[in-house]
Structures are given as structure tokens and as C-alpha cells.
Amino acid sequence: MARNLTPRTKLSRRVNRNLFLMGARSFSAKDDYTKKPFKATLPGKRRPASSSEYSKQLTEKQALKYTYGLMEKQLSNLFKKSFKTTGDTGLIALGLLEKRLDNVIYKAGLSNSRSQARQLVNHGHFEVNGVRTNIPSFTVKPGDKITIVKTKQKSTFWTNFSLEVPNGIPSWLEVSNKSLIQVVNNPITEDLPKEFNLPYIVEFYSRKVS
């Protein structure tokens, strides 16, 4: 499966904000982005300002893509689907991203980053409604129950796991004993991340995929 191998701190610098992609390190004094938030430039040269509407739209799109760990084709296809659905395209797309299995694992506090959650799913650590699922992009729906596979529960990872990042379980999920996640309903607007400028992203993709 294709994935972006660019160092995560560089991804944050590309969009001029901390995307907190380094797990616990992103929230510590050792965070590389906090210590050096800007890209290196040649002596005597200034970094050109990116102030055009297109550059702003591109930056927001990249921030969304990097945050959820998607490739460009994946995000493009997601917006194609969102444009065909009645309603606010940006909120629909963000809702679909939130319902990805790897994101659900992260939001439920069973991993310290989305990339770690994605790796756990890839390695077959979870079942959805009793069926082992190793597809990070799997979309959950209300009523789904996600559990750690019994044979994995005694693995070194789970016996040593501790949550090291700030976590507030969203209202659309219920977590019991850190081993059962129940999808209560679809995320509503109040549950969705607020750090993205969705109109910019929708405008960017309206020229690309609609």
C-alpha cells in the first residue's frame, strides 16, 4: 500500500502549522516543529510569501491530506463521492474521514497517532462486528462494534500500551475498558475538527473532480 515517506516534521513545515503527526513527541518539549517551525532557506534569501487564493487552497488541502495520512488519489476520490451527496460537501468529506477505521482507533484512545493506528489495523489487530478488518480506510457506521482481536490482546504492544497524547473521546463513540469501541451515531458538525478551512478545500477540488 502506498504511503508518504516524507519526514512528518517536514509535512508540518510545508503547511506552516503543527499537524501533531509525531504522536507523544508532538506534545512534548522535544517536538521538532515547535523548536524549528520554518523551512531552511539560503543565507540572504527570503522565503516567498504564498498569498494567492490557489496557494491558500492548496495549503489547506495538503494539511487535511497529511493529517489523515492519505495519498492524493484517496482524498480526490473521497471528494468525488462527497460532491455527489446532497449537503455541505466539506462537512460530508470531513465526516467520511472521521469514520475511517484508523481514525476511530486513534480518537478512541487506542493509539498515540493516526499512523500508529493505521499500522495496527494493517497488522490485523482489530475486528469490526466480529470480522477481522485490516483496511485502514474501512468506513464504520452507527451500530458497529470494534474490538481488539483476542489473540492480539496479550501481545507486547497491548500489554505495554499507554496513551501519551491528549484525548477526548467524541460523543459519537463509546469506549468500554479500552477494548470495545461502539459507534453510537454519525459524527455531527460539533464533533468535527475545526482547524481546517473547508471552503478552501472544496473550492480546490471543485475544479479538479466535479
C-alpha positions as CSV (number, residue, x, y, z in Angstrom):
1,M,0.0,0.0,0.0
2,A,1.4,3.4,-1.0
3,R,2.2,5.8,1.8
4,N,4.0,9.1,2.2
5,L,7.5,8.6,3.5
6,T,8.4,12.3,3.9
7,P,9.5,13.1,7.5
8,R,6.5,14.2,9.4
9,T,8.0,17.4,10.7
10,K,8.7,18.4,7.1
11,L,5.0,17.9,6.3
12,S,4.0,20.3,9.1
13,R,6.5,22.9,7.9
14,R,5.1,22.6,4.4
15,V,1.7,23.9,5.6
16,N,3.0,26.3,8.3
17,R,1.3,24.6,11.2
18,N,1.9,21.8,13.6
19,L,-0.1,18.8,12.5
20,F,0.9,16.8,15.5
21,L,1.9,13.8,13.4
22,M,4.7,12.6,15.7
23,G,2.4,11.1,18.4
24,A,3.5,11.9,22.0
25,R,6.7,13.7,20.8
26,S,4.5,16.4,19.1
27,F,3.1,17.3,22.5
28,S,6.4,17.4,24.3
29,A,9.3,19.8,24.6
30,K,11.2,17.7,22.2
31,D,8.8,18.5,19.3
32,D,10.9,19.3,16.3
33,Y,8.3,21.6,14.7
34,T,8.0,23.8,17.8
35,K,11.8,24.2,18.0
36,K,12.1,25.0,14.3
37,P,8.8,25.7,12.6
38,F,10.2,27.1,9.4
39,K,11.9,25.5,6.4
40,A,15.6,26.3,6.0
41,T,16.4,29.0,3.4
42,L,19.7,30.0,1.8
43,P,21.6,32.8,3.6
44,G,20.4,36.2,2.4
45,K,17.2,34.8,0.7
46,R,13.7,35.3,1.9
47,R,11.1,32.7,1.5
48,P,8.5,34.0,-1.0
49,A,5.1,34.7,0.5
50,S,2.3,32.4,-0.6
51,S,-0.7,34.7,-0.7
52,S,-2.7,33.7,-3.8
53,E,-6.1,32.1,-3.3
54,Y,-4.9,29.0,-5.1
55,S,-1.9,28.6,-2.7
56,K,-4.1,29.0,0.3
57,Q,-6.5,26.4,-1.0
58,L,-3.6,24.1,-1.8
59,T,-2.1,24.5,1.7
60,E,-5.4,23.7,3.4
61,K,-5.9,20.6,1.1
62,Q,-2.4,19.4,1.9
63,A,-2.9,20.0,5.7
64,L,-6.1,17.8,5.5
65,K,-4.3,15.1,3.5
66,Y,-1.3,14.9,5.8
67,T,-3.3,14.9,8.9
68,Y,-5.3,11.8,7.9
69,G,-2.3,10.2,6.2
70,L,-4.0,9.9,2.8
71,M,-2.5,9.9,-0.7
72,E,-3.8,12.4,-3.2
73,K,-5.9,9.9,-5.2
74,Q,-7.6,8.7,-2.0
75,L,-8.6,12.3,-1.0
76,S,-9.6,13.1,-4.5
77,N,-11.9,10.1,-4.7
78,L,-13.4,11.0,-1.3
79,F,-14.3,14.4,-2.5
80,K,-15.8,13.0,-5.7
81,K,-18.1,10.9,-3.5
82,S,-18.9,14.0,-1.3
83,F,-19.8,16.2,-4.3
84,K,-22.4,13.6,-5.4
85,T,-24.0,13.6,-1.9
86,T,-26.6,16.2,-1.0
87,G,-25.5,18.6,1.7
88,D,-22.4,20.6,2.7
89,T,-19.6,19.0,0.7
90,G,-16.8,20.0,3.2
91,L,-18.7,18.6,6.2
92,I,-19.6,15.4,4.3
93,A,-16.0,14.8,3.3
94,L,-14.7,15.5,6.9
95,G,-17.3,13.2,8.3
96,L,-16.1,10.4,6.0
97,L,-12.5,11.0,7.1
98,E,-13.6,10.8,10.7
99,K,-15.3,7.5,10.2
100,R,-12.2,5.8,8.8
101,L,-11.3,2.8,10.9
102,D,-7.8,4.1,11.6
103,N,-9.1,7.5,12.8
104,V,-11.7,5.8,15.0
105,I,-9.0,3.8,16.7
106,Y,-7.0,7.0,17.3
107,K,-10.0,9.0,18.5
108,A,-11.0,6.2,20.9
109,G,-7.6,6.4,22.6
110,L,-6.2,3.1,21.4
111,S,-3.2,4.6,19.7
112,N,-1.0,7.7,20.1
113,S,-1.2,8.8,16.5
114,R,-3.2,8.0,13.3
115,S,-0.1,6.5,11.7
116,Q,0.2,4.1,14.7
117,A,-3.5,3.3,14.4
118,R,-3.1,2.6,10.7
119,Q,-0.2,0.2,11.3
120,L,-2.3,-1.6,14.0
121,V,-5.2,-2.0,11.5
122,N,-2.8,-3.2,8.8
123,H,-1.4,-5.8,11.1
124,G,-4.9,-7.2,11.9
125,H,-5.3,-6.1,15.5
126,F,-9.0,-5.3,15.2
127,E,-12.3,-6.9,14.4
128,V,-15.4,-5.0,13.3
129,N,-18.6,-6.8,14.3
130,G,-16.5,-10.0,14.8
131,V,-14.8,-9.9,11.4
132,R,-11.1,-9.1,11.4
133,T,-10.5,-6.0,9.3
134,N,-7.1,-4.8,8.1
135,I,-8.2,-2.0,5.8
136,P,-7.5,1.4,7.5
137,S,-9.9,3.2,5.1
138,F,-12.8,1.0,6.2
139,T,-15.8,3.2,6.9
140,V,-17.6,2.5,10.2
141,K,-21.3,3.1,10.6
142,P,-23.7,3.5,13.6
143,G,-24.1,0.2,15.4
144,D,-20.6,-1.1,14.6
145,K,-18.6,-2.7,17.4
146,I,-14.8,-2.7,17.2
147,T,-12.7,-5.0,19.4
148,I,-9.1,-6.0,19.7
149,V,-8.6,-9.5,18.3
150,K,-8.3,-11.9,21.3
151,T,-5.0,-13.4,20.0
152,K,-3.5,-9.9,19.9
153,Q,-4.6,-8.7,23.3
154,K,-1.7,-10.4,25.1
155,S,0.9,-9.1,22.6
156,T,3.8,-7.0,23.8
157,F,2.2,-3.9,22.3
158,W,-1.1,-4.1,24.2
159,T,0.4,-5.2,27.5
160,N,2.8,-2.2,27.4
161,F,0.5,0.3,25.7
162,S,-0.3,3.6,27.4
163,L,-1.9,6.6,26.0
164,E,0.6,9.5,25.9
165,V,-1.3,12.2,24.0
166,P,-4.3,14.4,24.9
167,N,-7.5,12.6,24.2
168,G,-11.2,13.4,24.4
169,I,-13.4,10.7,23.1
170,P,-16.0,12.2,20.8
171,S,-19.7,11.9,21.6
172,W,-20.4,9.6,18.7
173,L,-18.1,6.9,20.1
174,E,-18.4,4.8,23.3
175,V,-15.3,3.0,24.7
176,S,-15.6,0.2,27.3
177,N,-12.5,-1.0,29.1
178,K,-10.3,0.2,26.3
179,S,-11.1,-3.0,24.4
180,L,-14.6,-2.3,22.9
181,I,-15.4,0.7,20.7
182,Q,-19.1,1.2,19.8
183,V,-20.1,3.6,17.0
184,V,-23.2,5.3,18.5
185,N,-24.1,7.5,15.6
186,N,-22.5,9.5,12.8
187,P,-20.4,12.5,13.8
188,I,-22.3,15.8,13.8
189,T,-20.8,19.2,13.0
190,E,-19.8,19.8,16.6
191,D,-17.8,16.6,16.6
192,L,-15.7,17.5,13.5
193,P,-12.2,19.1,13.7
194,K,-12.3,22.9,13.4
195,E,-8.7,23.6,12.3
196,F,-9.3,23.2,8.5
197,N,-10.7,25.9,6.2
198,L,-13.2,23.6,4.4
199,P,-14.4,26.1,1.8
200,Y,-10.9,26.5,0.5
201,I,-10.6,22.7,0.1
202,V,-14.0,22.4,-1.5
203,E,-13.1,25.1,-3.9
204,F,-9.8,23.4,-4.7
205,Y,-11.4,20.1,-5.6
206,S,-14.4,21.7,-7.4
207,R,-12.0,22.4,-10.2
208,K,-10.4,19.0,-10.0
209,V,-13.1,16.4,-9.6
210,S,-16.5,17.8,-10.1
